[in-house]
Amino acid sequence: MTGATLRSMASARSLRALDWLNFFVANVQTGFGPFIASYLASHKWTQGEIGLALSVGTISAMVSQVPGGAAVDAMRNKKAAAAWAIAAIILSASLLALSPTVVAVMAAEVFHGFASCMLVPAMAALALALVGRQNLGDRLGRNARWASIGSAVAAGLMGLTGEYISPRSVFWLTAALALPALVALSMIEYDQRGAAASARPGKPATPRGESRESIFDLLRDRRMLTFAGCVVLFHLSNAAMLNLAAGEVTAGMGNNVQLVIAACIIVPQAIVAWMSPWVGRTAQHWGRRPVLILGFTALPVRALLFAAVGNPYFLVPVQMLDGLSAAVFGVMLPLIAADVAGGKGRYNLCIGLFGLSAGIGATLSTALAGFIADHFGNTVSFIGLAAAGAAAVLLVWLAMPETRDALEEEETGDVTA
């Protein structure tokens, strides 16, 4: 068997392992969603105390976005960065299961916030190292598909476990599901020396001894700043939308409320799993801007439909638009980060900056939407969310430059005069 054949087999095995890594990491992250609130409520925590604990996790994640990305950039071995992050998540889940006390829960939220901010860029860096910039769009679409499938499977398993065993068992299951993630990670093999070069085809990697681009250089890049603004507006429009709709359904519907809300979560995941590979391929061939405009346009349309239609069963088909937006956003954020900073040694820092922008937008969204709904009604609040979504579309249309470089266009045969 030739060396080339062996390398091809190793590469195929690594790509399959990356599929499973995305699947199991999504499994694990699902355990830190709504299940925490239910678990703490079962231990007599008040809503205010639960809200404080979740806020600690949110703030920890926001504060950790930039240093987490910078830490992954600084680590030559991206597998080690991912392994440490997964280990920290296992510790977080174990703390929650062992002791639902204030100190343990707060510590678990802090550990999980920072670990997630290292894990996301580390996995994106592994994808970039394995396939290079030319094929990154396709790979990110595949990552999103496996993550969506993992989230849906985990939600079902954890719901059954919490219902028929105990709320505490959800977190033991979360910790257990992290173990096959570590196994999948161990099966990934890549050339660390070639990883930097693959980030920017046709251009040499940053020479040894030469300083990388600083965060200040990155913050002066118009593409980075414009897309960060788009990310803030996207989450300003999106983050509060389902919560607001779910509250309206709960208030106006007698039976089947939980089933409708569950369907509103599961349906978008199915759309993401179906559409993400198409999003990646299309962004690779058409460019980033057309795909961004398509995905962002779904936001104001969805908000206006929520404002106009009072039938609670209509929520589920409207939530299909959320799947479109989520598929586009999930693929485009790491792809545009690779365009902007992938060849400058700051890919993961750029992902962290975009993640911070998302956190800012989401925090403003829930606070402003709740205030407007309390004082002016849900319809006005939905219209406000639609306005933020329309502003995101306009910013992409008017100010966002195309980030796909000329070399990629030549490789896909899409160069225009």
N, C-alpha and C positions, 0 to 999 in steps of 0.2 A: 504494500500500500504506500503510495507516494506521500511526501510531506504536504503537498497541496491538498490532497484528499483528506488527510488527517486534520489540517487546519479548517477545511470546509465543514467537516463533521463536528469539530469543536465549536465552530461559530454557530451552526444550526442548534447544537445542544444549548449553547448560551442563550440564544434567542428564545428557545422554548422555556428555559429556566426563567428568563425575564418575564414571559407571559405569566407563569405561576407566581412569581414574586409579586407582580401587580395584583393578581387574584387574592393572594393571602394577606397582603398588606391592606387591601380594601376590606377584607374580612375583619382584620384587627381594628381598623379605624372606625368601623361601624359600631363597635362596642362602646365608643366614647360619644355617641350621639344622644338621642332621647332616652336611652336606657339609664343613663346616669341620673336624670331627674326622677324617673320612676323609682329607681333603687333607693335614692336618698329620701324620697317621700315615704317609702315603706319603712324607713327607720326614723320616722317622726320629724324629719327636717321640715321647717316651714318654707313657704314659697320664697320668702325673702332670703333665707339662708341658702336655698338652692340657687337662686339667682346670683348671689354673691360668689358662690363656688364656681359657677359657670363663667362669671365675669372674670374671675382670676385666671381661668384657662384661656379666655379670649385675649385678655391683656398680655398674658405670658406669650401667647402665639404671635401677637402683633409685635411685641418688643423683640422677639427672637428671630423674626424673619430675616433681617439684614445680617446680624452676626451668625445665624445658622448658615445662610448662603455663603458668607465669607469663610466660615470654618470648613465647609465642603471644598471650596476653591483651594484652601491652604493645604488640604490633605491630598497627598498624591494618590493614595489608595481609596477610591470611592466606595469599594466594597466594605472597607473597614468603617467608613462613615455611616453607611446604611446599617451595618451590623450593630454599631453602638446605638444608633437611633432605635432599632427594633428592640434591643435589650432594655433600653430606657422605657419603652412602651410596655414591655412585659412587667417591669418593675411597677409602673403606674397602675396597670390592671390588677396586679397582685395586692398593692396597697389598698385599692378600693375594695377588693374582695375580703381582705383580712380585717380591715378596721374602718368602718364608715364613720370615723370621728373627724373633727374639724381639721386637726393637724395632718392626718393621713390623706384626707380628700384634697386639701389645698396643695400638699406636696405632690400628689398624683397629677393634679391639673397642671402644675408648673412643669414637672418632668415631661408630661405628654405634649405640652405646648412647644417646648424647645425641641423635643425629639422629632415631632412632626415637621418642624421647620428645617431640620437636617435631612430627614428621610425623603421628602419630596424632591429637593434639588439633587440629592445623591442618586436617586433613581433616574432622574432626567439625564444626569451626567453619564450614567451607565449606558442608557439608550444611545446617547450621542457617541460614546466611545465604541459601541458595538457596530453601529451602522453608518456613522459619519453624517455630515450635513446633507449630502445629496438625498439620502433616504430617511431623514429624520421625521418628515411629515407623516409618511406611512407608518413608521414605528410608533410615533406618539398616538396616532389613531388606534393602533392595535393595543397599546398600553391602556388607553381609555376604555376600550371594549372589555378587556379582561377585568379592569377595576370595577366597571359597572356590574358585570356578572358577579364578581366577588361580593360587592355590596348587597345585591339582591339576595344571594344565597345566604350571606351572613345574617341579614335582617330576619329571614325566615327561621334560621336555626336558633338565633338568639331569642326571638319572640317565643318559640316553642319551649326553649330551655327555661326562660324566665317565667313562663306561664305554668309549666308542669313540674319544674324542679324547685327553683327559688330565684328571686331577683339577683342574689349574690352569685349564682352559678353563671350568669352572663359574663362576668369578669374573669372567672376561671376559664371559661371557654375562649374569651378574648386572648388571654395569656397563652392558652394551648395552641390557638391558631397561629400565633407568632412563630412557633417552632418550625412548622413546614416552610414558613417564609425564610427563616435562616438557612434551611436546607436548600431551597431554591437559590438563594443568594450565593451559597458556597459553590454551586454548579456553574456560575457565570465566570467565564474566562475572557480577559481582554488584554490587549497590549497597552500598558500604562504609558509607555513612551510615545506610542502612536496616537494616543487619545487626543492630545492637544492639537496635533497636526490635522486630525480628521475633523476638528471643529470648524476649520476654515480651509476648504479644499483650494489648492493652488497657491496658498500663502503659508510661509513657514511659521512654525510655532514660536512663541516668545523665547528668544535665546536665553540660555542659562546665564544668570548674572544680570540680565536686563530686567528692570522693574516692570511689573505688570501695570496695566492701566489702573489709575487710582479711582476711588469712588467718586471723586470730584470730576475726573474726566468723564466718567460714565454719566454723571448728573448733568453734564453739558451737552449730551447727545440728544438732539431734537427727537429722534425716533423713540428713545427711552422715555423722555418726558411726556411726549404726546400719548404714547400707549399707556403710561401710568395714569394720565388723566382719563383715558377711556376706561381703564380698569375701575377707577374710583366711581365713575358715573354708572358703569355696568352694575356694580354691586349696590350702589345707592338706589337704583331702580329695582334690582332683583331680590335682595336679601330679605326684605320684609313682605314680599308679595304673597307667598304661600301662607305665612303665619297670619297675615291679615285675612286672607280668604278662609283659612281654617277656623279662625275665631268667628267669622260671620256665619259659617256653616253650623258651628256648634250652637250658636245662639238661635238659629232659625230652623234647625232640623231636629226632629225627635229621635228617630231610629237610624241605625246604620252609619252614625257619624264616624266611628273609628274605621269602618271599612272604606268609606269615601276618602278619608285622610290617608289611609294606607295606600289606596290606589293612586292618590296624587303623588306619592313618593315613588312607588314602584314603576308607574308608567313612564316617567321621564328617564329612569335608569334603563329601561328597555330601549327607548329611543336613542339614548347615548350609546349603548352597546351596538345598536344597528348602524348609526350614522357616523360614528367617530372615524372608522377607517376611510370612509368616503371624504370626510372633512380633511384628513391628512393628505390624501392623494390629490384632492382638488387644490388645496393650498400649495402643494408642490408644483402643480402644473399651471394654475391660473394666477397664482400670487396670493398674498395674504389679505389685501384690502377687500376684494370681492367677497371672500368668505366671512370676514369680519362684519361687513355690512349686512350680509344675509342673517347671520346669527344675532347681531345686535338689533336688527329690525323687529325680531320676534318679541323683544321686551315691551315696547310701547303697545304693540298690538295685543299682547296678553293682558297687560294692565287695563287697557280700555275694555276688553271683553269681560274681565272681572267686574269692572265698574258698571257695565251695561246690563249684565245678565244676572238675574236673581235666583235662577234654578240651581240648587246645590249640586245636582248630578251633572251639571255642565262643567263643573270644575275639572273633572278627569280629562275630557277631550281638550280643554284649554291648556292643561298642564303638558300636553304633548309639545307645545311651543317651548316650554321650559327645557325639554329634552334637547331641542334644536340648539337653543342658546348655550346650554351646558356642554354639549358636544363641541361646539365651535370654541367656546372659551377654554375648555380643558385642553384642547389640542394646541390652540394658537398661543397661549401664554408661554409655554416652554419653547415653542418654535420661534416666536419673535425674540425671545431672550437669546436664543442661539444666533439669530440674525444680527442682533445688536452687539452682543458681547461674547459670543462663543469662541471667537478666535483671539480674544484679548486676555484670556485668563480670568475672566470675571463672569462666566456664564451663570454660576450658581448665586453669586451676589446679585445679579440682575433679576433672577427668579425671586430672590428674597425681597428686593425692592418692589417688584410687582405684587408679591404676596402682602407686603405692608400696605400698598395702595388698596388692595382688596379688603383688608381688615378695616381700614379707615372708611371706605364706602359702606361696608356692611354695618358698622357701628352707627354711622350717621343714618342709615336707612331705617333701622329698627327704632331708633330714638325719634326721628322726625315723623315717620309714618304713624307711630303710636300717638304722638302728640296731636297730629292733624286729625286722626280718626276720633280721638276723644273730644276735640273741640269743634270739628266741622263735619264729622261723619266719614264712614268708610269710602263712600263714592268719591269725595274730594281727595281723600288720601290716595286712592288708586289713580286718580287723574294726576296727582303730584308725582307718583312713581312713573307714570307714563311719560310725563314731561322730562324726568331725568333720563329715561331710556331713549327718548327722542334726541336729547342733547348728546348722548353717547353716539348715536348714529351720525349726527351732524359733525361731531368732532372727528370721527373716522373719515367721513366723506370729504370734509373740507381741509383737515390738517394732517391726517395720518399719512406719512409717506409709505410707499411700497418698500418693504424691507428685504424681499427676496433679491439677492444680488445678481449681477449680470452673468456670473459663471453658472449659477443654477439655471437661469433662463436658457443659456446656450445648451446645457445638458438636456433640458426638457424640450428643446426646439421651439420655445415660445418667445424668442426675442422679437420685438417689434421695432420698426424703423423709427 
